[in-house]
Amino acid sequence: MLSMNTKYLIAGILIVIPFIVYFAIPTYNRVNPEIGGLTFFYWYQTLWLGISALLFGIAAYILDREVKQ
């Protein structure tokens, strides 16, 4: 069982990861490779929208689980 501080730390890290990725624009500001006619810049951001939703959902689950126990 994780302590309360550890749960907050894990949830905080999961929430911060997408922001770090989104603000690192030079790492994905390019055209190639293309997938389905979309340049790397667009499909990379779209991929991270789904990943961000998953990470935020996991963080919410961790914090919600902590409240109910």
Secondary structure, 3 states (H helix, E strand, C coil): CCCHHHHHHHHHHHHHHHHHHHHCHHHCCCCCCCECCECHHHHHHHHHHHHHHHHHHHHHHHHHHHHHC
